Amino acid sequence: MEVVMSDFLEHCFRREPIELLKLQNELWKYMVAEEKPEIFEVDFAFGRVWFSPTGNVVYLIEEREEDLYDFEK
């Protein structure tokens, strides 16, 4: 399974090895689950990350502070 993430997330996971293990654990739980969700979220030490699996690729999307306060949406 290929994982696609932003430079920011890549930096965070390299800086926090325990969070990288948590990422691997979440991916494993998804792969062995009988019912696979279309999208799910996980809280990491550096913030919330959404997992968006499509086929053999999982896109990781971080929650950004400006997304929380964007009133024009």
N, C-alpha and C positions, 0 to 999 in steps of 0.2 A: 504494500500500500504506500502510495506517495503522499507526502504531506506538503502543502503549499502554505507559507506564512509570510507575513511582512518582515522587513528588516528589524523592526522594533521587537516583534515576538521572538525572532531568532536570537537577538541580543539578550532578551530576558531569559530565555531558556538556557543559553550558554552561561549566563551569570549565575543562575540558580539551578545547579545540577539536580537537586531534589525535585524541583518542579518539572524537569525533563523526564524524570522517572514517573512522575504523576501523569504526564502527557502520554507516555508509553502505556501506562496502565489503563488510561481512559480509551486509548485506541484498541487495546486488547479486549477490553470489556465490550466495545462496540462490535469488534469482529466476531466474537463468540456469542453475541446476543441472538436470540431467536427472532425477536421483533426489533428491527433496526429503525430508529427514528430518522426523520428527514433532516432534522437539525437538533442539536442539543448544546447545552452550555455547561461550563465547568469554571469554578472559581479557583484561581491561582493566587499566589502571594502578591503578584503584581497586577492583578485585576481579573475581570471575567473574560472568558474566551468562548466564542461560539464555534462549534464543529459543524461543518456543512459537507457531509460525504456525498460524492457523486461518482458512482462506479468504483474505480480503483484509486481515486484521488480524494483526499480530505482537505478542505480549505479551512484554515483557522482564521477567525476574524476577531480582532480584539475590540473591546468596548473602549471607546475614547471619551474623555470627559466632554469634549465639545459635542459629541453625539447626544449626550444626556441633556444638554441645555440648548439644543437647536430648536427654537420656538417657531421657525419658519416652515417646518415640515408639516 
